[in-house]
């Protein structure tokens, strides 16, 4: 084997080894199953900054504790007048706070997020 062919062979071999994402794709991901629980996130304040933007603060009661969070912390922007009006975001109203805990698979084990969907007390909290 000529030195050039040896170099090409060795380079090709090592370039395959340097792609761990492709070699371990199945181990690192795939379809996952989650247990979903929906909690009410009740609006406790709407602080208007100007005629177009506001900060909304929510309180979430779960696991015998209460947490507060803001609209900005979840969506990385302030609520606009349109969003507030379209979703009826007023003090005392509740929206859904979704918590997903992984049952099987190797995806993100814990996912939690706020939706602007109105929380219905009669709907099943666990799916």
C-alpha positions in Angstrom: 0.0 0.0 0.0 1.4 3.4 -1.0 1.8 6.1 1.7 -0.9 8.2 0.1 -3.5 5.3 0.3 -2.5 4.6 3.9 -3.0 8.3 4.7 -6.4 8.4 3.0 -7.5 5.1 4.8 -6.3 6.4 8.3 -8.0 9.8 7.7 -11.3 8.2 6.7 -11.2 5.8 9.6 -10.6 8.6 12.2 -13.2 10.9 10.6 -15.9 8.1 11.2 -14.8 7.9 14.8 -15.1 11.7 15.2 -18.9 11.6 14.6 -20.3 10.5 17.9 -23.7 11.9 17.3 -24.2 9.5 14.4 -22.7 6.5 16.2 -24.9 7.0 19.4 -28.0 8.5 17.9 -30.3 5.7 19.0 -28.9 5.6 22.6 -29.2 9.4 23.0 -32.8 9.9 21.8 -35.8 8.3 20.4 -39.5 8.3 21.1 -40.4 8.9 24.8 -43.5 8.6 26.9 -44.5 11.2 29.4 -46.9 11.5 32.3 -48.6 14.9 31.8 -50.1 16.9 34.7 -51.9 20.2 34.2 -52.1 22.7 37.1 -53.9 26.1 37.2 -51.7 29.1 36.9 -53.8 31.9 38.4 -53.1 35.5 37.4 -52.3 37.6 40.5 -51.2 40.8 38.8 -51.1 42.6 35.5 -48.6 45.5 35.5 -49.0 47.7 32.5 -45.8 49.5 31.3 -47.1 51.5 28.4 -50.2 51.4 26.2 -48.9 48.3 24.4 -47.0 46.0 26.9 -47.6 44.5 30.4 -46.0 42.0 32.8 -48.3 39.3 34.1 -47.5 37.4 37.3 -49.0 33.9 37.9 -49.1 31.8 41.0 -49.0 28.0 40.6 -50.1 25.7 43.5 -48.7 22.2 43.2 -47.1 19.6 45.5 -48.2 21.5 48.7 -46.1 24.5 47.6 -46.8 27.7 45.6 -44.6 29.2 42.9 -44.8 32.4 41.1 -43.7 33.1 37.6 -44.0 35.9 35.1 -45.1 36.0 31.5 -41.6 37.3 30.6 -39.8 34.3 32.3 -41.8 31.9 30.2 -42.0 33.7 26.8 -38.9 36.0 26.9 -41.1 39.0 26.0 -43.7 41.1 27.7 -47.4 40.5 27.0 -48.9 42.7 24.3 -52.4 44.3 24.6 -53.5 41.9 21.8 -52.4 38.8 23.7 -54.0 40.0 26.9 -57.3 40.7 25.1 -57.4 37.6 22.9 -56.7 35.3 25.9 -58.7 37.2 28.5 -55.7 37.5 30.8 -57.1 39.3 33.8 -56.4 39.0 37.6 -58.2 36.0 39.0 -58.3 34.0 35.7 -56.4 30.8 35.3 -54.4 29.3 32.4 -52.7 25.9 32.1 -49.3 25.1 33.5 -48.2 21.8 32.0 -45.7 19.5 33.6 -44.4 16.4 31.7 -42.3 13.8 33.5 -40.7 11.1 31.4 -41.9 7.5 31.9 -39.8 5.8 29.3 -37.1 6.7 26.7 -34.1 8.9 26.8 -35.4 12.4 26.1 -35.6 15.4 28.3 -36.8 13.9 31.7 -38.8 17.0 32.9 -40.6 19.5 30.7 -42.7 22.3 32.2 -44.4 25.2 30.4 -47.1 27.8 30.6 -49.9 27.8 28.0 -52.4 30.6 27.5 -55.2 28.1 27.3 -57.9 28.7 29.9 -57.7 26.2 32.7 -60.9 24.2 33.1 -61.4 22.8 36.6 -63.5 19.9 35.3 -60.9 18.6 32.8 -58.6 15.8 33.9 -55.4 17.1 35.5 -53.5 14.0 34.6 -53.1 12.4 31.2 
